[in-house]
Amino acid sequence: MSRTPDAPAEIAPLAASLLARSEELGARMARRIRSEVAYYRGDEHVPFEELAASCRRNCEHVLRQLVDGGAGDMAPAQETGRERARQGTPLAELLHAYRVGSEVLWSAIAAEARSAQGLTAEAIMSLAAWWVNGGLAASATDAYREEVSELVLQRERERSALVEALFTGLLTDRTTLWEAADVLGLPTGGPYVVVAAEVPGPGREALPGIEARLLTERLRSAWRLLPDLHVGVVAVQRPAAEEALVRVLERALTVRVGVSPSFRDLRETPRALRLARLALTGMHGVPTGIARFDNSPAALLVAAAPDEAGRIARSTLDGVLRLPADERDRLLETLDCWFAAAGSTAGAAELLYCHRNTVRYRLRRLEDLTGRSLRDPRAVADLAVALHALRLTPGE
């Protein structure tokens, strides 16, 4: 790195004269910045007194360097850069203000130099080189960028903590929920859904860049990486939003993903996460895909009491579960398709790509093995709960 040239000694008396007028110079700078830099117009972002004081400090900083002939301390410029970053000032506007301020100060120095006796061209060139390499704006820029990086990290930490509180149920007060929704960029009213995706490994996101991808579909969301899952709450307020969500997930899909039923209140987020986990559990043996939790009463009962539902599944379907795997899976698939077809044998046959007589045979076999008639509504309800429980607890 090249050494910053020293300030020419001949300039020191001029700088000392200007240093006595630093307050006037600072105010002149501030007025010029106000007139030429849009961000600083009016008191909305930076009050005039604050801007003038900052300009005065920067004038004094530069002039003292010229008086002393050294490089000086960049602390004032650095503090200005950090303060403007905290205020949200665009960096381009900050640098524009520095350019305008530098023009004012350079003009003042040049005016003094023109009236000075014995000031050589070499001294003017030396002053110009010192001015270019003085680094005032560069120091402000570096401090600005450092502060922005720290603010981004701080906000991301705060955001991550809020998302975790949302999923764990620590946010229950409505006012707090509204504040959290505002920070997370979520609407304060639903519907929402929770998405749970299996991570490919510890600390690795299952759906990298998913928040930005959803924003392209005008879907706002907040995400959290857990040890085993990448989870997010997604606002699905507009028509067909859930279908748009599924399309985005399908394009990013490399793992198994569970999606909860929609819900209206952010206080229901922990319950929705449990349902998304259950939907994911139901994909036992499938390497990739999306499972949406069935919002039927039977599925919700299973989710509310998974242990008891597992016991019901084993008890109700015991005879079927004892069969060889191929026959067991055929019968359970037939029952599932019969439910999907609203109890229509012909509809189930279409879903299974087989003859309706084959479906009738399998259903009679199920009735024999379970001791339950598909013509008895109570027996049908038992089988529906058992089938949902089996789907959501495949290892039972």
MIZAGU-875033 format. One record per residue (C-alpha): x, y, z. Coordinates in pm, whole numbers. Layout:
<atoms>
<atom><u>X</u><v>Y</v><w>Z</w></atom>
...
</atoms>
This chain:
<atoms>
<atom><u>0</u><v>0</v><w>0</w></atom>
<atom><u>138</u><v>340</v><w>-98</w></atom>
<atom><u>204</u><v>593</v><w>176</w></atom>
<atom><u>-34</u><v>887</v><w>205</w></atom>
<atom><u>169</u><v>1203</v><w>122</w></atom>
<atom><u>226</u><v>1455</v><w>399</w></atom>
<atom><u>36</u><v>1782</v><w>389</w></atom>
<atom><u>257</u><v>2066</v><w>254</w></atom>
<atom><u>391</u><v>2285</v><w>535</w></atom>
<atom><u>320</u><v>2606</v><w>338</w></atom>
<atom><u>-53</u><v>2544</v><w>372</w></atom>
<atom><u>-52</u><v>2540</v><w>753</w></atom>
<atom><u>-109</u><v>2915</v><w>803</w></atom>
<atom><u>-399</u><v>2913</v><w>557</w></atom>
<atom><u>-553</u><v>2614</v><w>733</w></atom>
<atom><u>-512</u><v>2783</v><w>1072</w></atom>
<atom><u>-699</u><v>3088</v><w>943</w></atom>
<atom><u>-982</u><v>2871</v><w>812</w></atom>
<atom><u>-988</u><v>2665</v><w>1132</w></atom>
<atom><u>-1098</u><v>2974</v><w>1321</w></atom>
<atom><u>-1398</u><v>2992</v><w>1086</w></atom>
<atom><u>-1488</u><v>2624</v><w>1106</w></atom>
<atom><u>-1838</u><v>2689</v><w>1235</w></atom>
<atom><u>-1914</u><v>2921</v><w>944</w></atom>
<atom><u>-1765</u><v>2669</v><w>697</w></atom>
<atom><u>-1967</u><v>2386</v><w>850</w></atom>
<atom><u>-2293</u><v>2579</v><w>814</w></atom>
<atom><u>-2205</u><v>2671</v><w>452</w></atom>
<atom><u>-2133</u><v>2305</v><w>378</w></atom>
<atom><u>-2459</u><v>2194</v><w>536</w></atom>
<atom><u>-2662</u><v>2446</v><w>333</w></atom>
<atom><u>-2494</u><v>2334</v><w>11</w></atom>
<atom><u>-2556</u><v>1968</v><w>92</w></atom>
<atom><u>-2918</u><v>2049</v><w>172</w></atom>
<atom><u>-2962</u><v>2212</v><w>-170</w></atom>
<atom><u>-2782</u><v>1946</v><w>-378</w></atom>
<atom><u>-2837</u><v>1608</v><w>-206</w></atom>
<atom><u>-3200</u><v>1497</v><w>-207</w></atom>
<atom><u>-3176</u><v>1273</v><w>102</w></atom>
<atom><u>-3065</u><v>1565</v><w>323</w></atom>
<atom><u>-3342</u><v>1808</v><w>220</w></atom>
<atom><u>-3564</u><v>1893</v><w>513</w></atom>
<atom><u>-3528</u><v>1760</v><w>869</w></atom>
<atom><u>-3695</u><v>1423</v><w>808</w></atom>
<atom><u>-3371</u><v>1220</v><w>797</w></atom>
<atom><u>-3097</u><v>1448</v><w>936</w></atom>
<atom><u>-3185</u><v>1772</v><w>1120</w></atom>
<atom><u>-2994</u><v>2077</v><w>995</w></atom>
<atom><u>-2820</u><v>2132</v><w>1330</w></atom>
<atom><u>-2691</u><v>1774</v><w>1326</w></atom>
<atom><u>-2574</u><v>1803</v><w>965</w></atom>
<atom><u>-2401</u><v>2136</v><w>1031</w></atom>
<atom><u>-2227</u><v>1997</v><w>1340</w></atom>
<atom><u>-2105</u><v>1694</v><w>1142</w></atom>
<atom><u>-1977</u><v>1921</v><w>864</w></atom>
<atom><u>-1798</u><v>2143</v><w>1119</w></atom>
<atom><u>-1626</u><v>1841</v><w>1275</w></atom>
<atom><u>-1512</u><v>1719</v><w>936</w></atom>
<atom><u>-1381</u><v>2067</v><w>847</w></atom>
<atom><u>-1188</u><v>2085</v><w>1174</w></atom>
<atom><u>-1052</u><v>1736</v><w>1117</w></atom>
<atom><u>-914</u><v>1820</v><w>770</w></atom>
<atom><u>-785</u><v>2164</v><w>867</w></atom>
<atom><u>-608</u><v>2036</v><w>1179</w></atom>
<atom><u>-430</u><v>1781</v><w>963</w></atom>
<atom><u>-312</u><v>2064</v><w>738</w></atom>
<atom><u>-201</u><v>2268</v><w>1037</w></atom>
<atom><u>-13</u><v>1976</v><w>1193</w></atom>
<atom><u>110</u><v>1835</v><w>863</w></atom>
<atom><u>13</u><v>1479</v><w>952</w></atom>
<atom><u>-242</u><v>1217</v><w>846</w></atom>
<atom><u>-465</u><v>1262</v><w>1150</w></atom>
<atom><u>-735</u><v>1050</v><w>1305</w></atom>
<atom><u>-1025</u><v>932</v><w>1087</w></atom>
<atom><u>-1260</u><v>884</v><w>1384</w></atom>
<atom><u>-1501</u><v>1170</v><w>1293</w></atom>
<atom><u>-1555</u><v>1040</v><w>939</w></atom>
<atom><u>-1588</u><v>686</v><w>1067</w></atom>
<atom><u>-1847</u><v>788</v><w>1325</w></atom>
<atom><u>-2041</u><v>978</v><w>1058</w></atom>
<atom><u>-2037</u><v>666</v><w>838</w></atom>
<atom><u>-2161</u><v>445</v><w>1122</w></atom>
<atom><u>-2433</u><v>694</v><w>1225</w></atom>
<atom><u>-2562</u><v>730</v><w>869</w></atom>
<atom><u>-2573</u><v>352</v><w>831</w></atom>
<atom><u>-2779</u><v>326</v><w>1150</w></atom>
<atom><u>-3014</u><v>594</v><w>1015</w></atom>
<atom><u>-3056</u><v>406</v><w>687</w></atom>
<atom><u>-2894</u><v>672</v><w>469</w></atom>
<atom><u>-2818</u><v>531</v><w>122</w></atom>
<atom><u>-2440</u><v>502</v><w>73</w></atom>
<atom><u>-2457</u><v>686</v><w>-262</w></atom>
<atom><u>-2624</u><v>982</v><w>-88</w></atom>
<atom><u>-2360</u><v>982</v><w>187</w></atom>
<atom><u>-2078</u><v>988</v><w>-70</w></atom>
<atom><u>-2258</u><v>1261</v><w>-268</w></atom>
<atom><u>-2272</u><v>1470</v><w>50</w></atom>
<atom><u>-1898</u><v>1416</v><w>106</w></atom>
<atom><u>-1824</u><v>1527</v><w>-250</w></atom>
<atom><u>-2034</u><v>1842</v><w>-209</w></atom>
<atom><u>-1875</u><v>1917</v><w>129</w></atom>
<atom><u>-1526</u><v>1861</v><w>-9</w></atom>
<atom><u>-1594</u><v>2105</v><w>-293</w></atom>
<atom><u>-1696</u><v>2372</v><w>-41</w></atom>
<atom><u>-1384</u><v>2320</v><w>171</w></atom>
<atom><u>-1149</u><v>2297</v><w>-129</w></atom>
<atom><u>-1294</u><v>2621</v><w>-266</w></atom>
<atom><u>-1232</u><v>2792</v><w>68</w></atom>
<atom><u>-871</u><v>2666</v><w>80</w></atom>
<atom><u>-814</u><v>2765</v><w>-286</w></atom>
<atom><u>-948</u><v>3115</v><w>-218</w></atom>
<atom><u>-707</u><v>3154</v><w>75</w></atom>
<atom><u>-422</u><v>3016</v><w>-136</w></atom>
<atom><u>-482</u><v>3267</v><w>-415</w></atom>
<atom><u>-437</u><v>3558</v><w>-173</w></atom>
<atom><u>-134</u><v>3407</v><w>0</w></atom>
<atom><u>221</u><v>3523</v><w>-68</w></atom>
<atom><u>496</u><v>3280</v><w>-172</w></atom>
<atom><u>277</u><v>2975</v><w>-233</w></atom>
<atom><u>443</u><v>2770</v><w>-508</w></atom>
<atom><u>284</u><v>2550</v><w>-775</w></atom>
<atom><u>466</u><v>2256</v><w>-618</w></atom>
<atom><u>292</u><v>2325</v><w>-286</w></atom>
<atom><u>-47</u><v>2336</v><w>-463</w></atom>
<atom><u>27</u><v>2000</v><w>-635</w></atom>
<atom><u>137</u><v>1852</v><w>-304</w></atom>
<atom><u>-184</u><v>1974</v><w>-142</w></atom>
<atom><u>-391</u><v>1820</v><w>-423</w></atom>
<atom><u>-215</u><v>1484</v><w>-382</w></atom>
<atom><u>-271</u><v>1495</v><w>-6</w></atom>
<atom><u>-637</u><v>1587</v><w>-61</w></atom>
<atom><u>-701</u><v>1297</v><w>-298</w></atom>
<atom><u>-530</u><v>1045</v><w>-71</w></atom>
<atom><u>-655</u><v>1184</v><w>261</w></atom>
<atom><u>-920</u><v>913</v><w>279</w></atom>
<atom><u>-1198</u><v>1103</v><w>458</w></atom>
<atom><u>-1479</u><v>969</v><w>236</w></atom>
<atom><u>-1312</u><v>629</v><w>216</w></atom>
<atom><u>-1298</u><v>604</v><w>595</w></atom>
<atom><u>-1665</u><v>699</v><w>620</w></atom>
<atom><u>-1749</u><v>441</v><w>352</w></atom>
<atom><u>-1556</u><v>162</v><w>527</w></atom>
<atom><u>-1721</u><v>243</v><w>860</w></atom>
<atom><u>-2061</u><v>263</v><w>690</w></atom>
<atom><u>-2018</u><v>-82</v><w>534</w></atom>
<atom><u>-1893</u><v>-234</v><w>859</w></atom>
<atom><u>-2192</u><v>-90</v><w>1046</w></atom>
<atom><u>-2434</u><v>-213</v><w>779</w></atom>
<atom><u>-2286</u><v>-562</v><w>802</w></atom>
<atom><u>-2326</u><v>-560</v><w>1179</w></atom>
<atom><u>-2683</u><v>-427</v><w>1153</w></atom>
<atom><u>-2771</u><v>-698</v><w>903</w></atom>
<atom><u>-2631</u><v>-965</v><w>1134</w></atom>
<atom><u>-2811</u><v>-814</v><w>1434</w></atom>
<atom><u>-3143</u><v>-796</v><w>1249</w></atom>
<atom><u>-3099</u><v>-1151</v><w>1123</w></atom>
<atom><u>-3033</u><v>-1271</v><w>1478</w></atom>
<atom><u>-3342</u><v>-1085</v><w>1604</w></atom>
<atom><u>-3549</u><v>-1220</v><w>1316</w></atom>
<atom><u>-3428</u><v>-1574</v><w>1378</w></atom>
<atom><u>-3516</u><v>-1546</v><w>1748</w></atom>
<atom><u>-3865</u><v>-1419</v><w>1663</w></atom>
<atom><u>-3926</u><v>-1704</v><w>1419</w></atom>
<atom><u>-3814</u><v>-1954</v><w>1683</w></atom>
<atom><u>-4047</u><v>-1793</v><w>1939</w></atom>
<atom><u>-4330</u><v>-1816</v><w>1687</w></atom>
<atom><u>-4275</u><v>-2188</v><w>1630</w></atom>
<atom><u>-4230</u><v>-2271</v><w>1997</w></atom>
<atom><u>-4538</u><v>-2079</v><w>2112</w></atom>
<atom><u>-4349</u><v>-1824</v><w>2322</w></atom>
<atom><u>-4535</u><v>-1542</v><w>2146</w></atom>
<atom><u>-4894</u><v>-1548</v><w>2268</w></atom>
<atom><u>-4991</u><v>-1187</v><w>2338</w></atom>
<atom><u>-5166</u><v>-1039</v><w>2035</w></atom>
<atom><u>-4972</u><v>-711</v><w>2053</w></atom>
<atom><u>-4644</u><v>-901</v><w>2060</w></atom>
<atom><u>-4760</u><v>-1116</v><w>1770</w></atom>
<atom><u>-4842</u><v>-807</v><w>1566</w></atom>
<atom><u>-4498</u><v>-663</v><w>1640</w></atom>
<atom><u>-4332</u><v>-993</v><w>1546</w></atom>
<atom><u>-4533</u><v>-1013</v><w>1223</w></atom>
<atom><u>-4419</u><v>-661</v><w>1134</w></atom>
<atom><u>-4051</u><v>-745</v><w>1192</w></atom>
<atom><u>-4083</u><v>-1072</v><w>999</w></atom>
<atom><u>-4263</u><v>-907</v><w>710</w></atom>
<atom><u>-4576</u><v>-1116</v><w>756</w></atom>
<atom><u>-4936</u><v>-994</v><w>748</w></atom>
<atom><u>-5102</u><v>-977</v><w>1089</w></atom>
<atom><u>-5395</u><v>-1192</v><w>976</w></atom>
<atom><u>-5404</u><v>-1529</v><w>801</w></atom>
<atom><u>-5445</u><v>-1761</v><w>644</w></atom>
<atom><u>-5099</u><v>-1908</v><w>679</w></atom>
<atom><u>-4947</u><v>-2254</v><w>635</w></atom>
<atom><u>-4637</u><v>-2409</v><w>788</w></atom>
<atom><u>-4385</u><v>-2590</v><w>568</w></atom>
<atom><u>-4146</u><v>-2847</v><w>717</w></atom>
<atom><u>-3867</u><v>-2989</v><w>498</w></atom>
<atom><u>-3617</u><v>-3256</v><w>598</w></atom>
<atom><u>-3263</u><v>-3117</v><w>601</w></atom>
<atom><u>-3001</u><v>-3303</v><w>393</w></atom>
<atom><u>-2757</u><v>-3274</v><w>683</w></atom>
<atom><u>-2698</u><v>-3086</v><w>1011</w></atom>
<atom><u>-2679</u><v>-2712</v><w>954</w></atom>
<atom><u>-2779</u><v>-2738</v><w>586</w></atom>
<atom><u>-3094</u><v>-2577</v><w>451</w></atom>
<atom><u>-3337</u><v>-2810</v><w>278</w></atom>
<atom><u>-3475</u><v>-2530</v><w>58</w></atom>
<atom><u>-3193</u><v>-2278</v><w>-6</w></atom>
<atom><u>-3316</u><v>-1935</v><w>-111</w></atom>
<atom><u>-3679</u><v>-2034</v><w>-54</w></atom>
<atom><u>-3782</u><v>-1697</v><w>96</w></atom>
<atom><u>-3665</u><v>-1507</v><w>-214</w></atom>
<atom><u>-3827</u><v>-1762</v><w>-446</w></atom>
<atom><u>-4159</u><v>-1724</v><w>-269</w></atom>
<atom><u>-4138</u><v>-1346</v><w>-293</w></atom>
<atom><u>-4130</u><v>-1377</v><w>-672</w></atom>
<atom><u>-4480</u><v>-1527</v><w>-635</w></atom>
<atom><u>-4580</u><v>-1248</v><w>-391</w></atom>
<atom><u>-4577</u><v>-1493</v><w>-100</w></atom>
<atom><u>-4429</u><v>-1358</v><w>224</w></atom>
<atom><u>-4267</u><v>-1602</v><w>464</w></atom>
<atom><u>-4029</u><v>-1644</v><w>760</w></atom>
<atom><u>-3794</u><v>-1942</v><w>798</w></atom>
<atom><u>-3591</u><v>-2117</v><w>1066</w></atom>
<atom><u>-3331</u><v>-2391</v><w>1043</w></atom>
<atom><u>-3377</u><v>-2661</v><w>1308</w></atom>
<atom><u>-3140</u><v>-2957</v><w>1362</w></atom>
<atom><u>-3364</u><v>-3191</v><w>1158</w></atom>
<atom><u>-3595</u><v>-2958</v><w>966</w></atom>
<atom><u>-3603</u><v>-2639</v><w>763</w></atom>
<atom><u>-3934</u><v>-2483</v><w>867</w></atom>
<atom><u>-4124</u><v>-2178</v><w>751</w></atom>
<atom><u>-4455</u><v>-2002</v><w>802</w></atom>
<atom><u>-4598</u><v>-1874</v><w>474</w></atom>
<atom><u>-4881</u><v>-1621</v><w>430</w></atom>
<atom><u>-5133</u><v>-1757</v><w>178</w></atom>
<atom><u>-5388</u><v>-1477</v><w>171</w></atom>
<atom><u>-5449</u><v>-1427</v><w>-200</w></atom>
<atom><u>-5651</u><v>-1668</v><w>-417</w></atom>
<atom><u>-5457</u><v>-1975</v><w>-536</w></atom>
<atom><u>-5169</u><v>-1885</v><w>-301</w></atom>
<atom><u>-5136</u><v>-2241</v><w>-171</w></atom>
<atom><u>-5111</u><v>-2374</v><w>-526</w></atom>
<atom><u>-4842</u><v>-2113</v><w>-599</w></atom>
<atom><u>-4657</u><v>-2226</v><w>-286</w></atom>
<atom><u>-4665</u><v>-2588</v><w>-400</w></atom>
<atom><u>-4530</u><v>-2487</v><w>-744</w></atom>
<atom><u>-4236</u><v>-2306</v><w>-584</w></atom>
<atom><u>-4167</u><v>-2602</v><w>-355</w></atom>
<atom><u>-4178</u><v>-2843</v><w>-648</w></atom>
<atom><u>-3919</u><v>-2640</v><w>-839</w></atom>
<atom><u>-3685</u><v>-2643</v><w>-536</w></atom>
<atom><u>-3759</u><v>-3001</v><w>-434</w></atom>
<atom><u>-3471</u><v>-3234</v><w>-343</w></atom>
<atom><u>-3610</u><v>-3364</v><w>-11</w></atom>
<atom><u>-3938</u><v>-3459</v><w>156</w></atom>
<atom><u>-4165</u><v>-3169</v><w>251</w></atom>
<atom><u>-4473</u><v>-3158</v><w>473</w></atom>
<atom><u>-4732</u><v>-2879</v><w>455</w></atom>
<atom><u>-4984</u><v>-2804</v><w>731</w></atom>
<atom><u>-5349</u><v>-2714</v><w>681</w></atom>
<atom><u>-5411</u><v>-2339</v><w>661</w></atom>
<atom><u>-5474</u><v>-2147</v><w>985</w></atom>
<atom><u>-5587</u><v>-1795</v><w>1069</w></atom>
<atom><u>-5400</u><v>-1692</v><w>1384</w></atom>
<atom><u>-5021</u><v>-1686</v><w>1427</w></atom>
<atom><u>-5074</u><v>-1829</v><w>1777</w></atom>
<atom><u>-5162</u><v>-2157</v><w>1603</w></atom>
<atom><u>-4815</u><v>-2183</v><w>1445</w></atom>
<atom><u>-4680</u><v>-2449</v><w>1689</w></atom>
<atom><u>-4984</u><v>-2671</v><w>1622</w></atom>
<atom><u>-4945</u><v>-2620</v><w>1247</w></atom>
<atom><u>-4579</u><v>-2721</v><w>1272</w></atom>
<atom><u>-4684</u><v>-3043</v><w>1445</w></atom>
<atom><u>-4928</u><v>-3116</v><w>1162</w></atom>
<atom><u>-4664</u><v>-3041</v><w>898</w></atom>
<atom><u>-4431</u><v>-3283</v><w>1078</w></atom>
<atom><u>-4707</u><v>-3545</v><w>1076</w></atom>
<atom><u>-4761</u><v>-3494</v><w>703</w></atom>
<atom><u>-4388</u><v>-3544</v><w>657</w></atom>
<atom><u>-4393</u><v>-3859</v><w>868</w></atom>
<atom><u>-4663</u><v>-3999</v><w>641</w></atom>
<atom><u>-4414</u><v>-4002</v><w>352</w></atom>
<atom><u>-4234</u><v>-4301</v><w>500</w></atom>
<atom><u>-4021</u><v>-4468</v><w>233</w></atom>
<atom><u>-4061</u><v>-4187</v><w>-24</w></atom>
<atom><u>-3726</u><v>-4013</v><w>-102</w></atom>
<atom><u>-3872</u><v>-3680</v><w>-224</w></atom>
<atom><u>-4214</u><v>-3523</v><w>-252</w></atom>
<atom><u>-4468</u><v>-3292</v><w>-92</w></atom>
<atom><u>-4731</u><v>-3413</v><w>154</w></atom>
<atom><u>-5016</u><v>-3182</v><w>250</w></atom>
<atom><u>-5185</u><v>-3266</v><w>578</w></atom>
<atom><u>-5540</u><v>-3385</v><w>532</w></atom>
<atom><u>-5764</u><v>-3136</v><w>712</w></atom>
<atom><u>-6042</u><v>-3391</v><w>766</w></atom>
<atom><u>-6184</u><v>-3451</v><w>1115</w></atom>
<atom><u>-6030</u><v>-3801</v><w>1120</w></atom>
<atom><u>-5684</u><v>-3664</v><w>1042</w></atom>
<atom><u>-5717</u><v>-3392</v><w>1305</w></atom>
<atom><u>-5823</u><v>-3648</v><w>1567</w></atom>
<atom><u>-5516</u><v>-3855</v><w>1484</w></atom>
<atom><u>-5294</u><v>-3549</v><w>1515</w></atom>
<atom><u>-5450</u><v>-3455</v><w>1849</w></atom>
<atom><u>-5380</u><v>-3796</v><w>2004</w></atom>
<atom><u>-5113</u><v>-3974</v><w>1797</w></atom>
<atom><u>-5035</u><v>-4241</v><w>2059</w></atom>
<atom><u>-5398</u><v>-4338</v><w>2100</w></atom>
<atom><u>-5447</u><v>-4326</v><w>1723</w></atom>
<atom><u>-5157</u><v>-4565</v><w>1677</w></atom>
<atom><u>-5317</u><v>-4806</v><w>1922</w></atom>
<atom><u>-5647</u><v>-4783</v><w>1728</w></atom>
<atom><u>-5465</u><v>-4851</v><w>1399</w></atom>
<atom><u>-5296</u><v>-5162</v><w>1537</w></atom>
<atom><u>-5617</u><v>-5287</v><w>1695</w></atom>
<atom><u>-5847</u><v>-5219</v><w>1399</w></atom>
<atom><u>-5614</u><v>-5334</v><w>1123</w></atom>
<atom><u>-5433</u><v>-5609</v><w>1312</w></atom>
<atom><u>-5547</u><v>-5883</v><w>1075</w></atom>
<atom><u>-5438</u><v>-5683</v><w>771</w></atom>
<atom><u>-5103</u><v>-5588</v><w>921</w></atom>
<atom><u>-5018</u><v>-5955</v><w>980</w></atom>
<atom><u>-5038</u><v>-6035</v><w>608</w></atom>
<atom><u>-4732</u><v>-6058</v><w>382</w></atom>
<atom><u>-4617</u><v>-5711</v><w>278</w></atom>
<atom><u>-4742</u><v>-5724</v><w>-83</w></atom>
<atom><u>-5094</u><v>-5836</v><w>7</w></atom>
<atom><u>-5112</u><v>-5599</v><w>306</w></atom>
<atom><u>-5010</u><v>-5300</v><w>91</w></atom>
<atom><u>-5260</u><v>-5390</v><w>-183</w></atom>
<atom><u>-5550</u><v>-5405</v><w>63</w></atom>
<atom><u>-5454</u><v>-5080</v><w>237</w></atom>
<atom><u>-5411</u><v>-4903</v><w>-97</w></atom>
<atom><u>-5754</u><v>-5027</v><w>-207</w></atom>
<atom><u>-5913</u><v>-4897</v><w>114</w></atom>
<atom><u>-5737</u><v>-4563</v><w>72</w></atom>
<atom><u>-5861</u><v>-4529</v><w>-288</w></atom>
<atom><u>-6214</u><v>-4631</v><w>-182</w></atom>
<atom><u>-6213</u><v>-4343</v><w>69</w></atom>
<atom><u>-6065</u><v>-4108</v><w>-194</w></atom>
<atom><u>-6349</u><v>-4207</v><w>-430</w></atom>
<atom><u>-6609</u><v>-4128</v><w>-161</w></atom>
<atom><u>-6703</u><v>-4495</v><w>-122</w></atom>
<atom><u>-6742</u><v>-4561</v><w>-495</w></atom>
<atom><u>-6618</u><v>-4902</v><w>-606</w></atom>
<atom><u>-6604</u><v>-4787</v><w>-968</w></atom>
<atom><u>-6412</u><v>-4473</v><w>-868</w></atom>
<atom><u>-6161</u><v>-4675</v><w>-667</w></atom>
<atom><u>-6115</u><v>-4911</v><w>-963</w></atom>
<atom><u>-6026</u><v>-4614</v><w>-1186</w></atom>
<atom><u>-5771</u><v>-4490</v><w>-935</w></atom>
<atom><u>-5619</u><v>-4837</v><w>-906</w></atom>
<atom><u>-5633</u><v>-4916</v><w>-1280</w></atom>
<atom><u>-5808</u><v>-5246</v><w>-1214</w></atom>
<atom><u>-6152</u><v>-5403</v><w>-1258</w></atom>
<atom><u>-6426</u><v>-5307</v><w>-1013</w></atom>
<atom><u>-6472</u><v>-5675</v><w>-925</w></atom>
<atom><u>-6111</u><v>-5681</v><w>-807</w></atom>
<atom><u>-6190</u><v>-5386</v><w>-581</w></atom>
<atom><u>-6502</u><v>-5561</v><w>-448</w></atom>
<atom><u>-6299</u><v>-5874</v><w>-370</w></atom>
<atom><u>-6032</u><v>-5680</v><w>-184</w></atom>
<atom><u>-6288</u><v>-5482</v><w>17</w></atom>
<atom><u>-6466</u><v>-5806</v><w>121</w></atom>
<atom><u>-6127</u><v>-5940</v><w>228</w></atom>
<atom><u>-6073</u><v>-5627</v><w>437</w></atom>
<atom><u>-6413</u><v>-5671</v><w>599</w></atom>
<atom><u>-6332</u><v>-6031</v><w>687</w></atom>
<atom><u>-5990</u><v>-5945</v><w>832</w></atom>
<atom><u>-6110</u><v>-5645</v><w>1036</w></atom>
<atom><u>-6455</u><v>-5772</v><w>1133</w></atom>
<atom><u>-6602</u><v>-5442</v><w>1018</w></atom>
<atom><u>-6864</u><v>-5387</v><w>748</w></atom>
<atom><u>-6820</u><v>-5100</v><w>503</w></atom>
<atom><u>-7198</u><v>-5061</v><w>511</w></atom>
<atom><u>-7185</u><v>-4965</v><w>880</w></atom>
<atom><u>-7106</u><v>-4592</v><w>922</w></atom>
<atom><u>-6945</u><v>-4651</v><w>1262</w></atom>
<atom><u>-6718</u><v>-4919</v><w>1117</w></atom>
<atom><u>-6627</u><v>-4690</v><w>828</w></atom>
<atom><u>-6533</u><v>-4416</v><w>1078</w></atom>
<atom><u>-6312</u><v>-4664</v><w>1268</w></atom>
<atom><u>-6135</u><v>-4765</v><w>948</w></atom>
<atom><u>-6087</u><v>-4402</v><w>842</w></atom>
<atom><u>-5920</u><v>-4311</v><w>1172</w></atom>
<atom><u>-5711</u><v>-4628</v><w>1163</w></atom>
<atom><u>-5596</u><v>-4561</v><w>806</w></atom>
<atom><u>-5500</u><v>-4201</v><w>889</w></atom>
<atom><u>-5316</u><v>-4317</v><w>1200</w></atom>
<atom><u>-5129</u><v>-4582</v><w>1003</w></atom>
<atom><u>-5031</u><v>-4327</v><w>741</w></atom>
<atom><u>-4899</u><v>-4084</v><w>1001</w></atom>
<atom><u>-4732</u><v>-4346</v><w>1222</w></atom>
<atom><u>-4588</u><v>-4588</v><w>965</w></atom>
<atom><u>-4341</u><v>-4739</v><w>1206</w></atom>
<atom><u>-4611</u><v>-4847</v><w>1452</w></atom>
</atoms>
